[in-house]
């Protein structure tokens, strides 16, 4: 689910880990709002911009910010991210 683009689109990848032995999910040059799949466990920011984690699927309730080059565990109920 994409929404309006920010002033500066992120360059790079956002990488999602869910569980062992499951392929990583990646978003290339993400722009806007993306819903996280059920089971999201860890989000890694390989972009040149902050990645914001939200508690809802519509990027409304920000709960966490991941700086470029860092990763973070996300709550099971986390709904979306934007870059």
Rosetta silent file (secondary structure, phi, psi, omega in degrees, C-alpha in Angstrom):
SEQUENCE: XXXXXXXXXXXXXXXXXXXXXXXXXXXXXXXXXXXXXXXXXXXXXXXXXXXXXXXXXXXXXXXXXXXXXXXXXXXXXXXXXXX
SCORE:     score description
SCORE:     0.000 S_00000001
   1 L     0.000  110.444  177.896    0.000    0.000    0.000 S_00000001
   2 L   -99.663  143.767  174.022    1.736    3.178   -1.153 S_00000001
   3 L  -120.164 -165.357 -178.767    0.677    6.673   -0.128 S_00000001
   4 L   -57.244  142.200 -178.408    1.994   10.089   -1.064 S_00000001
   5 L   -76.945  143.679  174.255    5.743   10.265   -1.564 S_00000001
   6 L   -72.858  172.544 -178.749    7.899   12.217    0.880 S_00000001
   7 L   -60.214  -34.409 -179.543   10.048   15.118   -0.331 S_00000001
   8 L  -126.550  114.728  177.888   13.085   12.806   -0.567 S_00000001
   9 L   -74.422  141.562  179.286   12.634    9.179   -1.574 S_00000001
  10 L   -70.944  142.555  174.924   14.914    6.730    0.220 S_00000001
  11 L  -111.386  128.642 -178.609   17.668    5.099   -1.822 S_00000001
  12 E   124.515 -154.857 -176.400   18.608    1.538   -0.883 S_00000001
  13 E  -126.811  146.642  164.083   16.716   -1.337    0.719 S_00000001
  14 E  -106.687  128.033 -174.963   14.547   -2.004    3.722 S_00000001
  15 E  -118.066  131.582 -178.396   14.981   -5.672    4.695 S_00000001
  16 E  -114.348  129.823  172.697   12.521   -7.649    6.811 S_00000001
  17 E  -106.314  132.553  176.039   13.285  -10.841    8.744 S_00000001
  18 L  -108.687  -70.880 -179.885   10.335  -12.934    9.923 S_00000001
  19 L  -139.701  162.430  178.263   11.462  -16.443   10.934 S_00000001
  20 L   -57.505  146.914  175.496   14.380  -18.787   10.342 S_00000001
  21 L    68.826   11.536  173.510   14.445  -20.597    6.992 S_00000001
  22 L  -111.463  137.829 -178.801   12.068  -18.093    5.372 S_00000001
  23 L   -58.375  142.880  176.387   13.338  -15.831    2.612 S_00000001
  24 L   -66.927  147.081  174.151   13.973  -12.208    3.573 S_00000001
  25 E  -100.365  131.828 -179.299   11.479   -9.635    2.298 S_00000001
  26 E  -127.628  147.120  172.606   13.056   -6.562    0.682 S_00000001
  27 E  -121.121  121.608  179.173   11.768   -3.227   -0.548 S_00000001
  28 E   -90.784  132.256  178.410   14.032   -1.400   -3.032 S_00000001
  29 L    44.183   57.936 -174.312   14.102    2.414   -2.908 S_00000001
  30 L   -66.233  140.992  177.384   10.939    2.559   -0.756 S_00000001
  31 L  -137.387  125.956  176.883    8.659    5.580   -1.030 S_00000001
  32 L    94.955 -151.693 -173.939    5.517    6.078    1.025 S_00000001
  33 E  -108.370  133.441  179.516    3.746    3.692    3.393 S_00000001
  34 E  -127.785  132.825  176.966    4.105   -0.105    3.342 S_00000001
  35 E   -78.937  133.879  177.444    2.134   -2.606    5.398 S_00000001
  36 L   -82.765  142.280  178.556    4.333   -5.132    7.222 S_00000001
  37 L   -70.602  158.061  175.062    3.379   -8.802    6.849 S_00000001
  38 L   -59.867  138.304 -179.896    2.125  -10.824    9.795 S_00000001
  39 L    92.711    2.790  177.892    5.090  -12.275   11.659 S_00000001
  40 L   -54.098  132.414 -175.087    7.392   -9.304   11.079 S_00000001
  41 L  -121.361  -47.185 -178.080   10.276   -9.696   13.531 S_00000001
  42 E  -141.893  134.587  177.524   13.196   -7.451   12.570 S_00000001
  43 E  -114.183  129.836  178.349   13.493   -4.520   10.165 S_00000001
  44 E  -115.463  132.498 -176.788   16.911   -3.461    8.833 S_00000001
  45 E  -101.812  104.029  176.750   17.418   -0.071    7.217 S_00000001
  46 E  -107.537   31.408  177.663   19.899   -0.175    4.326 S_00000001
  47 E  -105.638 -178.445  177.175   18.690    3.156    2.902 S_00000001
  48 L   -99.757   12.965 -178.749   20.044    6.685    3.160 S_00000001
  49 L  -133.216  162.025  173.523   16.981    7.906    5.114 S_00000001
  50 L   -63.899  145.369  171.314   15.251    7.207    8.416 S_00000001
  51 E  -110.934  128.962 -178.783   12.678    4.398    8.397 S_00000001
  52 E  -105.373  133.329  179.293    9.662    5.002   10.617 S_00000001
  53 E  -103.610  138.608 -176.547    7.742    2.096   12.183 S_00000001
  54 E  -123.987  151.368 -178.915    4.028    2.483   12.929 S_00000001
  55 L   -81.326   -8.576 -177.058    1.596    0.632   15.197 S_00000001
  56 L  -125.765  166.390 -178.195   -1.135    0.651   12.537 S_00000001
  57 L   -80.104    2.737 -174.519   -1.293   -0.389    8.847 S_00000001
  58 L  -116.359   13.951  179.306   -1.790    3.212    7.631 S_00000001
  59 L    56.178   48.180 -179.133    1.411    4.925    8.883 S_00000001
  60 L  -108.950  -41.568 -175.533   -0.489    7.063   11.399 S_00000001
  61 L  -107.455   90.535 -177.692    0.854    6.095   14.881 S_00000001
  62 E   -69.517  132.864  179.867    4.653    6.277   14.801 S_00000001
  63 E  -121.500  -14.897 -173.905    6.296    4.110   17.459 S_00000001
  64 E  -162.647  149.828  173.670    9.930    3.857   16.362 S_00000001
  65 E  -125.585  133.372  178.484   12.551    5.329   14.026 S_00000001
  66 E  -112.788  119.468 -179.872   15.398    3.278   12.539 S_00000001
  67 L   -72.970  156.610  176.463   18.427    5.275   11.366 S_00000001
  68 L   -55.555  135.890  179.129   20.282    4.348    8.145 S_00000001
  69 L    86.075    1.917 -178.772   22.604    1.382    8.688 S_00000001
  70 L  -119.426  166.581  175.476   20.693    0.094   11.729 S_00000001
  71 E  -135.722  166.495  179.728   18.044   -2.519   12.430 S_00000001
  72 E  -155.594  146.924  170.887   15.475   -3.072   15.134 S_00000001
  73 E   -72.037  144.182  177.651   13.114   -5.693   16.437 S_00000001
  74 L  -117.813  150.618  179.196    9.496   -4.751   15.873 S_00000001
  75 L   -66.947  150.035 -179.673    6.483   -5.669   17.961 S_00000001
  76 L   -57.779  -29.432 -177.496    4.274   -8.456   16.642 S_00000001
  77 L   -89.209    4.612 -179.646    1.406   -5.973   16.342 S_00000001
  78 L   -62.309  138.143 -173.249    3.439   -3.497   14.265 S_00000001
  79 L  -105.592  -31.068 -172.473    1.489   -2.556   11.182 S_00000001
  80 E  -161.959  173.448  173.398    3.583   -0.568    8.723 S_00000001
  81 E  -144.350  159.616  172.180    6.695    1.441    7.884 S_00000001
  82 E  -137.142  153.612  179.719    7.589    4.458    5.798 S_00000001
  83 L  -134.122    0.000    0.000   10.891    5.649    4.393 S_00000001
